[in-house]
């Protein structure tokens, strides 16, 4: 009998990050205001062949490699620009304290988030001027839009993996214009992104933000994805903590500040009730994987299938001169099986102990 499985999905196989991310721009380079370009499911093919896809995924993999085996360290060496980005995030954190939630009857979507978001819009360009050297001010009209998309939607008062993606694209653009340096790659993951997570979690809790496009129990998490990838890379080769241990509350509590993956587990445990295997089934399954390197590989494949191949996410992506919708030259294509809804290839059925 002929198979009824859906046809194969075409993905792009990224080139090595250092070869794929272009960092040299002529003095007369014209930066542009980025726009949406994936307006229907039919446009997804252009996304998977685009320079933006290659460069974004290449950047994610470059940071994944840079943080491998390295704990989060607030004193991680970083450039002046990287330090200023953390300072900017510190300021955004303080704004939350200055704009308390409004008393309102509905449980989710506190309207005070719109005031916080309006302050973000009003100040973002000036904040970037404090971070960038004057010769890079011309890039601000392009990169500021990625920053503005990074903290959630003010109309819906929600947050999800698309907003997380926008912040990583912002960092990728900062890297491409050489504002961030090659030596910052570890700090991007363990210092800047970890501070970003603290800010967006505070936003989620303070303003009761809705998950954007949550898949519920069958998703890794209601809000984030990349910290699980980079966090599992951090734990590769750890002499004591294995995947089965992240369902141990004591181990999570003792190490959540050191490893992004465990920080994610701690946050989930604070905001969800009931048995872990029930409210976070996918993550519980991950605890049965033999090694962190296999977890990392499986999560990367899942990210490509569940985020980078999903029109509801990619329809919001912005494309400009730095992350272009133009087809990438000399790219490699391969046929992948249908996008799995779970970590089929990496996670056996049934998780670890709860």
C-alpha positions as CSV (number, residue, x, y, z in Angstrom):
1,X,0.0,0.0,0.0
2,X,1.3,3.4,-0.9
3,X,2.4,5.6,2.0
4,X,0.0,8.4,3.0
5,X,2.7,10.5,4.7
6,X,2.9,14.1,3.6
7,X,5.5,15.0,1.0
8,X,9.0,15.8,2.1
9,X,9.7,19.4,3.2
10,X,12.6,21.2,1.7
11,X,15.0,22.8,4.1
12,X,18.2,24.7,3.6
13,X,21.4,23.3,5.0
14,X,23.3,26.3,6.3
15,X,26.9,26.9,5.5
16,X,29.5,27.2,8.3
17,X,28.6,30.4,10.3
18,X,31.9,32.2,9.7
19,X,31.6,31.7,6.0
20,X,27.9,32.5,5.8
21,X,27.6,35.6,7.9
22,X,28.8,38.6,5.9
23,X,30.4,41.3,8.0
24,X,31.9,43.6,5.4
25,X,29.8,46.5,4.2
26,X,31.0,49.3,1.9
27,X,31.0,52.9,3.3
28,X,28.1,53.8,1.1
29,X,26.0,50.7,2.1
30,X,22.3,51.7,2.1
31,X,20.5,50.5,5.2
32,X,16.7,50.2,4.8
33,X,13.6,49.9,7.0
34,X,13.0,46.1,7.2
35,X,9.6,44.8,5.9
36,X,7.6,41.6,6.1
37,X,8.0,39.5,3.0
38,X,6.5,36.1,3.8
39,X,2.8,36.9,3.3
40,X,1.4,33.5,2.5
41,X,2.4,29.9,3.0
42,X,3.6,29.8,-0.6
43,X,6.3,32.4,0.4
44,X,7.9,29.9,2.8
45,X,10.0,28.5,0.0
46,X,11.6,31.9,-0.5
47,X,12.4,32.1,3.2
48,X,14.1,28.8,3.3
49,X,16.3,29.8,0.3
50,X,17.0,33.3,1.6
51,X,20.1,34.9,2.9
52,X,18.2,35.7,6.1
53,X,17.5,32.1,6.7
54,X,21.1,31.0,6.2
55,X,22.6,33.9,8.2
56,X,20.1,33.6,11.1
57,X,20.4,29.9,11.5
58,X,24.2,30.2,11.1
59,X,24.3,32.8,13.9
60,X,22.2,30.5,16.2
61,X,24.7,27.7,15.5
62,X,27.7,29.9,16.0
63,X,26.5,30.9,19.5
64,X,25.5,27.3,20.2
65,X,29.1,26.3,19.5
66,X,30.5,29.3,21.5
67,X,28.7,28.4,24.7
68,X,29.3,24.7,24.5
69,X,30.4,23.4,28.0
70,X,30.4,27.0,29.4
71,X,28.4,28.0,32.4
72,X,26.6,31.4,32.5
73,X,29.0,33.9,34.1
74,X,28.0,37.5,34.8
75,X,31.7,38.4,34.6
76,X,32.2,36.8,31.2
77,X,34.7,38.8,29.1
78,X,32.9,41.0,26.6
79,X,33.3,44.1,24.5
80,X,32.2,47.6,25.5
81,X,29.2,47.3,23.1
82,X,28.1,44.0,24.7
83,X,28.3,45.6,28.1
84,X,26.2,48.5,26.9
85,X,23.5,46.2,25.6
86,X,23.3,44.5,29.0
87,X,23.0,48.0,30.5
88,X,20.1,48.8,28.1
89,X,18.4,45.6,29.2
90,X,18.9,46.6,32.9
91,X,17.1,49.9,32.1
92,X,14.2,48.0,30.4
93,X,14.0,45.9,33.6
94,X,13.7,49.0,35.8
95,X,10.9,50.4,33.6
96,X,8.8,47.4,34.6
97,X,9.1,48.5,38.3
98,X,8.2,52.1,37.3
99,X,5.1,50.9,35.4
100,X,3.1,48.7,37.8
101,X,0.3,46.5,36.4
102,X,-3.2,48.1,36.3
103,X,-5.9,46.6,38.5
104,X,-8.3,45.0,36.0
105,X,-10.8,42.2,36.0
106,X,-9.3,40.0,33.2
107,X,-6.6,37.5,34.2
108,X,-4.3,37.9,31.2
109,X,-3.1,40.8,29.2
110,X,-2.5,43.6,31.7
111,X,-2.9,46.9,29.8
112,X,0.1,48.6,31.6
113,X,2.3,46.6,29.2
114,X,1.2,49.0,26.4
115,X,2.6,51.8,28.4
116,X,5.9,49.9,28.9
117,X,6.0,49.1,25.2
118,X,5.3,52.7,24.2
119,X,8.3,53.8,26.3
120,X,10.4,51.2,24.5
121,X,9.3,52.7,21.1
122,X,10.0,56.2,22.2
123,X,13.5,55.5,23.5
124,X,14.8,52.7,21.4
125,X,16.6,54.7,18.8
126,X,18.3,57.0,21.4
127,X,19.3,53.9,23.4
128,X,21.0,52.5,20.3
129,X,22.9,55.8,19.9
130,X,24.3,55.2,23.3
131,X,25.5,51.7,22.3
132,X,26.8,52.3,18.7
133,X,29.7,54.4,17.5
134,X,28.6,57.5,15.5
135,X,29.7,56.0,12.2
136,X,27.1,53.2,12.7
137,X,24.2,55.5,13.5
138,X,23.1,55.1,9.9
139,X,22.2,51.4,10.7
140,X,19.8,52.4,13.4
141,X,16.7,52.8,11.2
142,X,17.1,49.2,10.2
143,X,18.2,47.4,13.3
144,X,15.9,49.3,15.7
145,X,12.9,47.4,14.3
146,X,14.3,44.0,15.4
147,X,14.7,45.4,18.9
148,X,11.2,46.8,19.0
149,X,9.8,43.4,18.0
150,X,11.8,41.6,20.7
151,X,9.6,42.0,23.8
152,X,6.1,41.1,22.7
153,X,3.0,42.5,20.9
154,X,1.4,45.5,22.5
155,X,-2.0,45.0,20.8
156,X,-2.4,41.4,21.8
157,X,-0.2,41.7,24.9
158,X,1.4,38.4,24.1
159,X,4.9,37.0,23.6
160,X,6.4,33.9,21.8
161,X,9.2,32.4,19.8
162,X,8.8,35.0,17.1
163,X,9.7,37.8,19.5
164,X,12.6,35.7,20.8
165,X,13.7,35.3,17.2
166,X,13.5,39.1,16.6
167,X,15.9,39.7,19.5
168,X,18.4,37.1,18.2
169,X,18.1,38.8,14.8
170,X,18.9,42.1,16.5
171,X,22.0,40.6,17.9
172,X,22.9,39.0,14.6
173,X,22.6,42.4,12.9
174,X,24.8,44.0,15.6
175,X,27.3,41.3,14.9
176,X,27.1,41.8,11.1
177,X,27.8,45.5,11.3
178,X,30.8,44.7,13.6
179,X,29.3,46.5,16.6
180,X,29.6,43.2,18.4
181,X,33.0,41.4,17.9
182,X,34.0,37.8,17.2
183,X,35.2,37.6,20.8
184,X,31.7,38.4,22.0
185,X,30.1,35.2,20.8
186,X,30.2,33.5,24.2
187,X,29.0,36.6,26.0
188,X,26.1,36.9,23.5
189,X,24.8,33.6,24.8
190,X,25.8,33.6,28.4
191,X,25.5,37.2,29.3
192,X,23.3,39.3,26.9
193,X,20.7,36.6,26.1
194,X,20.5,35.4,29.6
195,X,19.8,39.0,30.8
196,X,17.2,39.3,28.0
197,X,15.5,36.2,29.3
198,X,15.2,37.7,32.8
199,X,13.6,40.8,31.3
200,X,11.0,39.0,29.2
201,X,10.1,36.6,32.0
202,X,9.5,39.6,34.3
203,X,7.3,41.1,31.6
204,X,5.4,37.9,31.2
205,X,4.7,37.6,35.0
206,X,4.1,41.3,35.7
207,X,1.8,42.0,32.8
208,X,0.3,38.4,32.6
209,X,1.2,38.2,28.9
210,X,-0.4,35.5,26.8
211,X,1.7,32.9,25.0
212,X,1.8,33.7,21.3
213,X,0.8,30.6,19.4
214,X,1.3,28.2,22.3
215,X,1.1,24.5,21.5
216,X,0.3,23.7,25.1
217,X,1.6,20.5,26.6
218,X,3.1,19.4,23.3
219,X,5.4,22.3,23.0
220,X,8.7,22.7,24.9
221,X,7.6,25.9,26.6
222,X,4.8,28.5,26.2
223,X,7.2,31.3,25.4
224,X,10.8,30.3,24.6
225,X,12.8,27.9,22.5
226,X,16.4,29.0,21.9
227,X,17.5,29.0,25.5
228,X,16.8,25.2,25.5
229,X,19.2,24.8,22.5
230,X,22.0,27.0,23.9
231,X,21.3,25.8,27.4
232,X,21.7,22.1,26.4
233,X,25.0,23.1,24.7
234,X,26.2,24.6,27.9
235,X,25.7,21.3,29.7
236,X,27.5,19.2,27.1
237,X,30.2,17.2,28.8
238,X,29.1,18.2,32.3
239,X,30.7,15.7,34.7
240,X,27.7,15.4,37.0
241,X,24.5,16.8,35.5
242,X,22.9,14.5,32.9
243,X,19.6,15.0,31.1
244,X,17.7,12.8,33.6
245,X,18.8,15.2,36.4
246,X,16.8,18.3,35.1
247,X,13.6,16.9,36.6
248,X,15.4,16.9,40.0
249,X,14.2,20.0,41.8
250,X,17.3,20.2,44.0
251,X,19.7,20.1,41.1
252,X,17.6,22.7,39.1
253,X,17.5,25.0,42.1
254,X,21.2,24.8,42.7
255,X,22.2,25.3,39.1
256,X,19.5,27.4,37.4
257,X,21.7,30.6,37.4
258,X,24.6,28.7,35.8
259,X,22.8,27.0,32.9
260,X,20.0,28.5,30.7
261,X,18.3,25.1,30.3
262,X,17.9,24.7,34.0
263,X,16.8,28.3,34.3
264,X,14.0,27.5,31.9
265,X,13.0,24.5,33.9
266,X,12.9,26.5,37.1
267,X,10.7,29.2,35.5
268,X,8.3,26.6,34.2
269,X,8.1,25.0,37.6
270,X,7.2,28.3,39.1
271,X,4.4,29.2,36.7
272,X,2.8,25.8,36.2
273,X,1.3,23.4,38.7
274,X,0.8,19.6,38.7
275,X,3.1,16.8,37.7
276,X,5.9,17.8,35.4
277,X,5.2,14.9,33.0
278,X,1.7,16.3,32.5
279,X,2.2,20.0,32.0
280,X,5.6,19.7,30.1
281,X,5.4,16.3,28.4
282,X,7.9,17.2,25.7
283,X,10.5,18.2,28.2
284,X,9.9,15.2,30.3
285,X,10.6,13.1,27.3
286,X,13.9,14.9,26.8
287,X,15.0,13.8,30.2
288,X,15.2,10.2,28.8
289,X,17.9,11.1,26.2
290,X,21.3,9.6,26.9
291,X,23.5,12.8,26.5
292,X,23.3,16.5,26.3
293,X,24.9,16.4,22.8
294,X,22.0,14.3,21.6
295,X,19.5,16.6,23.3
296,X,21.2,19.6,21.6
297,X,21.1,18.0,18.2
298,X,17.4,16.9,18.6
299,X,16.4,20.4,19.7
300,X,18.1,22.0,16.7
301,X,16.1,19.8,14.4
302,X,12.9,20.5,16.3
303,X,13.6,24.3,16.1
304,X,13.9,24.1,12.3
305,X,10.7,22.1,12.1
306,X,8.6,23.8,14.7
307,X,9.7,27.4,14.4
308,X,11.7,28.1,11.3
309,X,9.3,26.1,9.1
310,X,6.1,27.5,10.5
311,X,4.3,30.2,8.6
312,X,2.5,31.6,11.7
313,X,5.9,32.5,13.0
314,X,7.8,33.5,9.9
315,X,5.0,35.8,8.5
316,X,6.1,38.3,11.2
317,X,9.8,38.2,10.3
318,X,11.3,41.5,9.0
319,X,13.7,41.5,6.0
320,X,16.1,44.3,5.1
321,X,19.6,44.8,3.8
322,X,21.2,42.9,6.7
323,X,18.9,40.0,6.8
324,X,17.7,39.8,3.2
325,X,14.9,37.8,1.6
326,X,17.1,37.5,-1.5
327,X,18.1,33.9,-2.4
328,X,21.4,32.9,-0.9
329,X,24.2,32.3,-3.4
330,X,25.9,28.9,-3.6
331,X,23.4,27.4,-1.1
332,X,22.9,23.7,-0.5
333,X,19.4,22.2,-0.4
334,X,18.3,18.8,0.9
335,X,15.1,17.0,1.3
336,X,14.0,16.5,4.9
337,X,11.1,14.2,6.0
338,X,7.9,15.9,7.1
339,X,8.4,18.3,10.0
340,X,8.0,16.3,13.2
341,X,5.7,17.6,15.9
342,X,8.0,16.1,18.6
343,X,11.6,15.2,19.1
344,X,10.9,11.9,17.3
345,X,14.5,11.2,16.2
346,X,16.1,12.2,19.4
347,X,13.7,11.4,22.2
348,X,12.5,7.9,23.1
349,X,8.9,7.4,24.2
350,X,8.6,8.0,28.0
351,X,10.7,10.4,29.9
352,X,12.8,10.2,33.1
353,X,11.7,10.1,36.7
354,X,9.5,12.9,37.9
